[in-house]
Amino acid sequence: MLDGPFTYNHPVRNLYSAEYKKLYNAEKEIKLIKYGSGFIGVNKRQTSLFMEQCLSIYEDIKRKDFDLDVLIGDEFITSIAAFHLVEVMKSARPYMDVYWSLNFYLTSTNYIFDKMVFLHLPDQKRSGFIYLFDYFIKKNKFPSYKQWYRILGLPKSKPPFYFIKLYIRIKNKISKVISRG
């Protein structure tokens, strides 16, 4: 499962831990790791264990008429399930990373420079992936990788061009020429 890159005292992690403590009347202080439900890679046996655990947690929530904060959602349940199945569930963080698409560029998380086995693209749930699905249904094949990157809003492997950068470079060159005399 993909665990969130949250620090020990991150507000979401604290919220999950506090809600877990209330839900299960836990006396011992625990820190839940926030696991997303977008990527789960397991075999059939592990899938069964995980799904049974999630169902059990959901039934606990219903039975206790537990008032969940709207912000918690399904990842609260998957995080508890992963916590209860710590021997079975492992982090996918070494193999996968979150890539924010569209108008965002950060070299350290660029898919060209930081090759990953899987890309997780949360911004594309309601647009890019739907377009790719429709494309596949219509043509019975996927587009080229270059088209994929463009459809999913992934940045190019080099930073975008900004006129302000060009202006500063020209200004600096003119200043050097003038200072030489």
Secondary structure, DSSP 4 states (H G I P E B T S, - for coil): --B----TT-HHHHHHHHHHHHHTT--S------B-SS-----HHHHHHHHHHHHHHHHHHHHTT----TTTHHHHHHHHHHHHTTTT----TTTEEE---SS---GGG-TTTS--SEEE-GGGTTTHHHHHHHHHHHHSS---HHHHHHHTTPPPSSPPP-HHHHHHHHHHHHHHHHHH-
